[in-house]
Amino acid sequence: MIEVELVEAPNATIFMVVILCSRFMLTRIKVEQFRYNHKNFMERFEFFEVVNDLD
């Protein structure tokens, strides 16, 4: 039992670290996508303002 626990403990720790890292990376990717979409939206909004000024 003791040997099995010693083998399982590092694996569980690595598994937890991998899950935390992957979740952190997914969160960062979502934030980057949101910023990119927001930037595009603002650029389009400015473009519409320019079009309205031409009228």
PDB file with one MODEL, atoms N, CA, C and O in Angstrom:
MODEL        1
ATOM      1  N   MET A   1       0.830  -1.214   0.000  1.00  0.00           N
ATOM      2  CA  MET A   1       0.000   0.000   0.000  1.00  0.00           C
ATOM      3  C   MET A   1       0.861   1.260   0.000  1.00  0.00           C
ATOM      4  O   MET A   1       0.580   2.213  -0.727  1.00  0.00           O
ATOM      5  N   ILE A   2       1.907   1.258   0.818  1.00  0.00           N
ATOM      6  CA  ILE A   2       2.748   2.452   0.932  1.00  0.00           C
ATOM      7  C   ILE A   2       3.415   2.769  -0.409  1.00  0.00           C
ATOM      8  O   ILE A   2       3.486   3.928  -0.816  1.00  0.00           O
ATOM      9  N   GLU A   3       3.905   1.719  -1.093  1.00  0.00           N
ATOM     10  CA  GLU A   3       4.561   1.937  -2.387  1.00  0.00           C
ATOM     11  C   GLU A   3       3.584   2.512  -3.406  1.00  0.00           C
ATOM     12  O   GLU A   3       3.931   3.412  -4.171  1.00  0.00           O
ATOM     13  N   VAL A   4       2.360   1.985  -3.412  1.00  0.00           N
ATOM     14  CA  VAL A   4       1.334   2.465  -4.354  1.00  0.00           C
ATOM     15  C   VAL A   4       1.033   3.935  -4.083  1.00  0.00           C
ATOM     16  O   VAL A   4       0.917   4.729  -5.016  1.00  0.00           O
ATOM     17  N   GLU A   5       0.905   4.297  -2.809  1.00  0.00           N
ATOM     18  CA  GLU A   5       0.614   5.685  -2.452  1.00  0.00           C
ATOM     19  C   GLU A   5       1.747   6.609  -2.892  1.00  0.00           C
ATOM     20  O   GLU A   5       1.499   7.715  -3.371  1.00  0.00           O
ATOM     21  N   LEU A   6       2.982   6.157  -2.730  1.00  0.00           N
ATOM     22  CA  LEU A   6       4.117   6.981  -3.142  1.00  0.00           C
ATOM     23  C   LEU A   6       4.114   7.200  -4.654  1.00  0.00           C
ATOM     24  O   LEU A   6       4.500   8.265  -5.139  1.00  0.00           O
ATOM     25  N   VAL A   7       3.673   6.175  -5.394  1.00  0.00           N
ATOM     26  CA  VAL A   7       3.615   6.308  -6.855  1.00  0.00           C
ATOM     27  C   VAL A   7       2.459   7.216  -7.259  1.00  0.00           C
ATOM     28  O   VAL A   7       2.601   8.040  -8.162  1.00  0.00           O
ATOM     29  N   GLU A   8       1.305   7.067  -6.586  1.00  0.00           N
ATOM     30  CA  GLU A   8       0.115   7.823  -6.966  1.00  0.00           C
ATOM     31  C   GLU A   8       0.204   9.299  -6.587  1.00  0.00           C
ATOM     32  O   GLU A   8      -0.319  10.150  -7.305  1.00  0.00           O
ATOM     33  N   ALA A   9       0.853   9.611  -5.480  1.00  0.00           N
ATOM     34  CA  ALA A   9       0.879  10.996  -5.010  1.00  0.00           C
ATOM     35  C   ALA A   9       1.529  11.956  -6.018  1.00  0.00           C
ATOM     36  O   ALA A   9       0.931  12.989  -6.320  1.00  0.00           O
ATOM     37  N   PRO A  10       2.721  11.665  -6.549  1.00  0.00           N
ATOM     38  CA  PRO A  10       3.306  12.580  -7.534  1.00  0.00           C
ATOM     39  C   PRO A  10       2.444  12.695  -8.787  1.00  0.00           C
ATOM     40  O   PRO A  10       2.319  13.780  -9.355  1.00  0.00           O
ATOM     41  N   ASN A  11       1.844  11.577  -9.225  1.00  0.00           N
ATOM     42  CA  ASN A  11       0.977  11.620 -10.401  1.00  0.00           C
ATOM     43  C   ASN A  11      -0.218  12.525 -10.162  1.00  0.00           C
ATOM     44  O   ASN A  11      -0.596  13.304 -11.037  1.00  0.00           O
ATOM     45  N   ALA A  12      -0.812  12.426  -8.982  1.00  0.00           N
ATOM     46  CA  ALA A  12      -1.959  13.267  -8.649  1.00  0.00           C
ATOM     47  C   ALA A  12      -1.549  14.736  -8.631  1.00  0.00           C
ATOM     48  O   ALA A  12      -2.287  15.599  -9.106  1.00  0.00           O
ATOM     49  N   THR A  13      -0.375  15.014  -8.085  1.00  0.00           N
ATOM     50  CA  THR A  13       0.125  16.393  -8.042  1.00  0.00           C
ATOM     51  C   THR A  13       0.345  16.926  -9.447  1.00  0.00           C
ATOM     52  O   THR A  13      -0.065  18.042  -9.767  1.00  0.00           O
ATOM     53  N   ILE A  14       0.996  16.123 -10.288  1.00  0.00           N
ATOM     54  CA  ILE A  14       1.239  16.536 -11.675  1.00  0.00           C
ATOM     55  C   ILE A  14      -0.092  16.754 -12.385  1.00  0.00           C
ATOM     56  O   ILE A  14      -0.259  17.722 -13.127  1.00  0.00           O
ATOM     57  N   PHE A  15      -1.042  15.837 -12.148  1.00  0.00           N
ATOM     58  CA  PHE A  15      -2.363  15.933 -12.770  1.00  0.00           C
ATOM     59  C   PHE A  15      -3.046  17.236 -12.379  1.00  0.00           C
ATOM     60  O   PHE A  15      -3.621  17.921 -13.226  1.00  0.00           O
ATOM     61  N   MET A  16      -2.981  17.579 -11.087  1.00  0.00           N
ATOM     62  CA  MET A  16      -3.583  18.824 -10.605  1.00  0.00           C
ATOM     63  C   MET A  16      -2.922  20.036 -11.241  1.00  0.00           C
ATOM     64  O   MET A  16      -3.601  20.980 -11.643  1.00  0.00           O
ATOM     65  N   VAL A  17      -1.593  20.010 -11.334  1.00  0.00           N
ATOM     66  CA  VAL A  17      -0.861  21.126 -11.943  1.00  0.00           C
ATOM     67  C   VAL A  17      -1.257  21.274 -13.408  1.00  0.00           C
ATOM     68  O   VAL A  17      -1.467  22.387 -13.890  1.00  0.00           O
ATOM     69  N   VAL A  18      -1.356  20.147 -14.115  1.00  0.00           N
ATOM     70  CA  VAL A  18      -1.748  20.191 -15.532  1.00  0.00           C
ATOM     71  C   VAL A  18      -3.143  20.777 -15.681  1.00  0.00           C
ATOM     72  O   VAL A  18      -3.378  21.607 -16.560  1.00  0.00           O
ATOM     73  N   ILE A  19      -4.074  20.352 -14.826  1.00  0.00           N
ATOM     74  CA  ILE A  19      -5.448  20.878 -14.890  1.00  0.00           C
ATOM     75  C   ILE A  19      -5.446  22.379 -14.619  1.00  0.00           C
ATOM     76  O   ILE A  19      -6.082  23.144 -15.345  1.00  0.00           O
ATOM     77  N   LEU A  20      -4.734  22.802 -13.578  1.00  0.00           N
ATOM     78  CA  LEU A  20      -4.686  24.227 -13.247  1.00  0.00           C
ATOM     79  C   LEU A  20      -4.072  25.035 -14.381  1.00  0.00           C
ATOM     80  O   LEU A  20      -4.574  26.105 -14.727  1.00  0.00           O
ATOM     81  N   CYS A  21      -2.982  24.525 -14.964  1.00  0.00           N
ATOM     82  CA  CYS A  21      -2.323  25.233 -16.066  1.00  0.00           C
ATOM     83  C   CYS A  21      -3.235  25.321 -17.275  1.00  0.00           C
ATOM     84  O   CYS A  21      -3.329  26.371 -17.911  1.00  0.00           O
ATOM     85  N   SER A  22      -3.909  24.222 -17.596  1.00  0.00           N
ATOM     86  CA  SER A  22      -4.783  24.221 -18.769  1.00  0.00           C
ATOM     87  C   SER A  22      -5.956  25.173 -18.558  1.00  0.00           C
ATOM     88  O   SER A  22      -6.356  25.886 -19.479  1.00  0.00           O
ATOM     89  N   ARG A  23      -6.502  25.183 -17.350  1.00  0.00           N
ATOM     90  CA  ARG A  23      -7.614  26.105 -17.068  1.00  0.00           C
ATOM     91  C   ARG A  23      -7.132  27.547 -17.129  1.00  0.00           C
ATOM     92  O   ARG A  23      -7.835  28.414 -17.648  1.00  0.00           O
ATOM     93  N   PHE A  24      -5.941  27.808 -16.604  1.00  0.00           N
ATOM     94  CA  PHE A  24      -5.379  29.154 -16.649  1.00  0.00           C
ATOM     95  C   PHE A  24      -5.168  29.595 -18.092  1.00  0.00           C
ATOM     96  O   PHE A  24      -5.485  30.729 -18.453  1.00  0.00           O
ATOM     97  N   MET A  25      -4.626  28.688 -18.926  1.00  0.00           N
ATOM     98  CA  MET A  25      -4.390  29.012 -20.337  1.00  0.00           C
ATOM     99  C   MET A  25      -5.705  29.255 -21.058  1.00  0.00           C
ATOM    100  O   MET A  25      -5.802  30.179 -21.866  1.00  0.00           O
ATOM    101  N   LEU A  26      -6.723  28.439 -20.780  1.00  0.00           N
ATOM    102  CA  LEU A  26      -8.029  28.638 -21.416  1.00  0.00           C
ATOM    103  C   LEU A  26      -8.599  29.995 -21.029  1.00  0.00           C
ATOM    104  O   LEU A  26      -9.157  30.700 -21.870  1.00  0.00           O
ATOM    105  N   THR A  27      -8.460  30.361 -19.759  1.00  0.00           N
ATOM    106  CA  THR A  27      -8.948  31.663 -19.303  1.00  0.00           C
ATOM    107  C   THR A  27      -8.217  32.780 -20.028  1.00  0.00           C
ATOM    108  O   THR A  27      -8.839  33.751 -20.457  1.00  0.00           O
ATOM    109  N   ARG A  28      -6.891  32.653 -20.170  1.00  0.00           N
ATOM    110  CA  ARG A  28      -6.112  33.676 -20.874  1.00  0.00           C
ATOM    111  C   ARG A  28      -6.538  33.779 -22.324  1.00  0.00           C
ATOM    112  O   ARG A  28      -6.664  34.880 -22.860  1.00  0.00           O
ATOM    113  N   ILE A  29      -6.765  32.627 -22.971  1.00  0.00           N
ATOM    114  CA  ILE A  29      -7.182  32.638 -24.376  1.00  0.00           C
ATOM    115  C   ILE A  29      -8.532  33.338 -24.504  1.00  0.00           C
ATOM    116  O   ILE A  29      -8.728  34.138 -25.419  1.00  0.00           O
ATOM    117  N   LYS A  30      -9.460  33.047 -23.602  1.00  0.00           N
ATOM    118  CA  LYS A  30     -10.777  33.689 -23.644  1.00  0.00           C
ATOM    119  C   LYS A  30     -10.646  35.193 -23.468  1.00  0.00           C
ATOM    120  O   LYS A  30     -11.314  35.958 -24.164  1.00  0.00           O
ATOM    121  N   VAL A  31      -9.796  35.624 -22.549  1.00  0.00           N
ATOM    122  CA  VAL A  31      -9.588  37.059 -22.321  1.00  0.00           C
ATOM    123  C   VAL A  31      -9.005  37.705 -23.567  1.00  0.00           C
ATOM    124  O   VAL A  31      -9.443  38.784 -23.967  1.00  0.00           O
ATOM    125  N   GLU A  32      -8.010  37.051 -24.194  1.00  0.00           N
ATOM    126  CA  GLU A  32      -7.407  37.592 -25.414  1.00  0.00           C
ATOM    127  C   GLU A  32      -8.449  37.691 -26.522  1.00  0.00           C
ATOM    128  O   GLU A  32      -8.500  38.698 -27.229  1.00  0.00           O
ATOM    129  N   GLN A  33      -9.280  36.666 -26.685  1.00  0.00           N
ATOM    130  CA  GLN A  33     -10.325  36.691 -27.710  1.00  0.00           C
ATOM    131  C   GLN A  33     -11.300  37.823 -27.425  1.00  0.00           C
ATOM    132  O   GLN A  33     -11.714  38.531 -28.343  1.00  0.00           O
ATOM    133  N   PHE A  34     -11.671  38.000 -26.157  1.00  0.00           N
ATOM    134  CA  PHE A  34     -12.607  39.061 -25.793  1.00  0.00           C
ATOM    135  C   PHE A  34     -12.014  40.423 -26.124  1.00  0.00           C
ATOM    136  O   PHE A  34     -12.695  41.281 -26.686  1.00  0.00           O
ATOM    137  N   ARG A  35     -10.734  40.624 -25.773  1.00  0.00           N
ATOM    138  CA  ARG A  35     -10.072  41.896 -26.078  1.00  0.00           C
ATOM    139  C   ARG A  35     -10.030  42.137 -27.576  1.00  0.00           C
ATOM    140  O   ARG A  35     -10.295  43.244 -28.044  1.00  0.00           O
ATOM    141  N   TYR A  36      -9.693  41.086 -28.332  1.00  0.00           N
ATOM    142  CA  TYR A  36      -9.598  41.205 -29.789  1.00  0.00           C
ATOM    143  C   TYR A  36     -10.963  41.554 -30.382  1.00  0.00           C
ATOM    144  O   TYR A  36     -11.068  42.441 -31.229  1.00  0.00           O
ATOM    145  N   ASN A  37     -12.012  40.850 -29.931  1.00  0.00           N
ATOM    146  CA  ASN A  37     -13.363  41.129 -30.420  1.00  0.00           C
ATOM    147  C   ASN A  37     -13.793  42.536 -30.036  1.00  0.00           C
ATOM    148  O   ASN A  37     -14.409  43.237 -30.839  1.00  0.00           O
ATOM    149  N   HIS A  38     -13.474  42.953 -28.821  1.00  0.00           N
ATOM    150  CA  HIS A  38     -13.842  44.284 -28.350  1.00  0.00           C
ATOM    151  C   HIS A  38     -13.145  45.343 -29.202  1.00  0.00           C
ATOM    152  O   HIS A  38     -13.748  46.353 -29.567  1.00  0.00           O
ATOM    153  N   LYS A  39     -11.863  45.103 -29.518  1.00  0.00           N
ATOM    154  CA  LYS A  39     -11.107  46.039 -30.346  1.00  0.00           C
ATOM    155  C   LYS A  39     -11.740  46.144 -31.733  1.00  0.00           C
ATOM    156  O   LYS A  39     -11.915  47.244 -32.256  1.00  0.00           O
ATOM    157  N   ASN A  40     -12.080  45.004 -32.324  1.00  0.00           N
ATOM    158  CA  ASN A  40     -12.726  45.002 -33.635  1.00  0.00           C
ATOM    159  C   ASN A  40     -14.053  45.742 -33.584  1.00  0.00           C
ATOM    160  O   ASN A  40     -14.382  46.510 -34.489  1.00  0.00           O
ATOM    161  N   PHE A  41     -14.812  45.506 -32.518  1.00  0.00           N
ATOM    162  CA  PHE A  41     -16.106  46.162 -32.366  1.00  0.00           C
ATOM    163  C   PHE A  41     -15.927  47.676 -32.288  1.00  0.00           C
ATOM    164  O   PHE A  41     -16.674  48.424 -32.919  1.00  0.00           O
ATOM    165  N   MET A  42     -14.933  48.131 -31.514  1.00  0.00           N
ATOM    166  CA  MET A  42     -14.690  49.566 -31.389  1.00  0.00           C
ATOM    167  C   MET A  42     -14.255  50.160 -32.726  1.00  0.00           C
ATOM    168  O   MET A  42     -14.667  51.265 -33.078  1.00  0.00           O
ATOM    169  N   GLU A  43     -13.421  49.430 -33.473  1.00  0.00           N
ATOM    170  CA  GLU A  43     -12.992  49.929 -34.778  1.00  0.00           C
ATOM    171  C   GLU A  43     -14.187  50.059 -35.715  1.00  0.00           C
ATOM    172  O   GLU A  43     -14.299  51.047 -36.441  1.00  0.00           O
ATOM    173  N   ARG A  44     -15.077  49.078 -35.706  1.00  0.00           N
ATOM    174  CA  ARG A  44     -16.274  49.139 -36.547  1.00  0.00           C
ATOM    175  C   ARG A  44     -17.144  50.312 -36.121  1.00  0.00           C
ATOM    176  O   ARG A  44     -17.698  51.025 -36.957  1.00  0.00           O
ATOM    177  N   PHE A  45     -17.257  50.501 -34.820  1.00  0.00           N
ATOM    178  CA  PHE A  45     -18.082  51.583 -34.291  1.00  0.00           C
ATOM    179  C   PHE A  45     -17.543  52.932 -34.772  1.00  0.00           C
ATOM    180  O   PHE A  45     -18.309  53.803 -35.185  1.00  0.00           O
ATOM    181  N   GLU A  46     -16.207  53.097 -34.715  1.00  0.00           N
ATOM    182  CA  GLU A  46     -15.587  54.331 -35.201  1.00  0.00           C
ATOM    183  C   GLU A  46     -15.837  54.497 -36.696  1.00  0.00           C
ATOM    184  O   GLU A  46     -16.081  55.607 -37.170  1.00  0.00           O
ATOM    185  N   PHE A  47     -15.777  53.398 -37.434  1.00  0.00           N
ATOM    186  CA  PHE A  47     -16.026  53.446 -38.874  1.00  0.00           C
ATOM    187  C   PHE A  47     -17.453  53.929 -39.141  1.00  0.00           C
ATOM    188  O   PHE A  47     -17.676  54.747 -40.034  1.00  0.00           O
ATOM    189  N   PHE A  48     -18.420  53.424 -38.365  1.00  0.00           N
ATOM    190  CA  PHE A  48     -19.805  53.853 -38.535  1.00  0.00           C
ATOM    191  C   PHE A  48     -19.953  55.336 -38.211  1.00  0.00           C
ATOM    192  O   PHE A  48     -20.725  56.039 -38.864  1.00  0.00           O
ATOM    193  N   GLU A  49     -19.230  55.810 -37.220  1.00  0.00           N
ATOM    194  CA  GLU A  49     -19.284  57.234 -36.889  1.00  0.00           C
ATOM    195  C   GLU A  49     -18.781  58.068 -38.056  1.00  0.00           C
ATOM    196  O   GLU A  49     -19.357  59.108 -38.375  1.00  0.00           O
ATOM    197  N   VAL A  50     -17.701  57.609 -38.696  1.00  0.00           N
ATOM    198  CA  VAL A  50     -17.154  58.322 -39.855  1.00  0.00           C
ATOM    199  C   VAL A  50     -18.184  58.338 -40.978  1.00  0.00           C
ATOM    200  O   VAL A  50     -18.373  59.367 -41.627  1.00  0.00           O
ATOM    201  N   VAL A  51     -18.849  57.216 -41.214  1.00  0.00           N
ATOM    202  CA  VAL A  51     -19.878  57.131 -42.263  1.00  0.00           C
ATOM    203  C   VAL A  51     -21.011  58.101 -41.950  1.00  0.00           C
ATOM    204  O   VAL A  51     -21.516  58.778 -42.846  1.00  0.00           O
ATOM    205  N   ASN A  52     -21.408  58.170 -40.687  1.00  0.00           N
ATOM    206  CA  ASN A  52     -22.479  59.085 -40.299  1.00  0.00           C
ATOM    207  C   ASN A  52     -22.055  60.537 -40.490  1.00  0.00           C
ATOM    208  O   ASN A  52     -22.879  61.380 -40.845  1.00  0.00           O
ATOM    209  N   ASP A  53     -20.788  60.834 -40.260  1.00  0.00           N
ATOM    210  CA  ASP A  53     -20.303  62.205 -40.438  1.00  0.00           C
ATOM    211  C   ASP A  53     -20.365  62.621 -41.906  1.00  0.00           C
ATOM    212  O   ASP A  53     -20.549  63.801 -42.205  1.00  0.00           O
ATOM    213  N   LEU A  54     -20.214  61.677 -42.814  1.00  0.00           N
ATOM    214  CA  LEU A  54     -20.245  62.000 -44.241  1.00  0.00           C
ATOM    215  C   LEU A  54     -21.640  62.453 -44.678  1.00  0.00           C
ATOM    216  O   LEU A  54     -21.764  63.222 -45.631  1.00  0.00           O
ATOM    217  N   ASP A  55     -22.678  61.993 -44.003  1.00  0.00           N
ATOM    218  CA  ASP A  55     -24.041  62.438 -44.323  1.00  0.00           C
ATOM    219  C   ASP A  55     -24.146  63.901 -43.950  1.00  0.00           C
ATOM    220  O   ASP A  55     -25.202  64.509 -44.125  1.00  0.00           O
TER     221      ASP A  55
ENDMDL
END
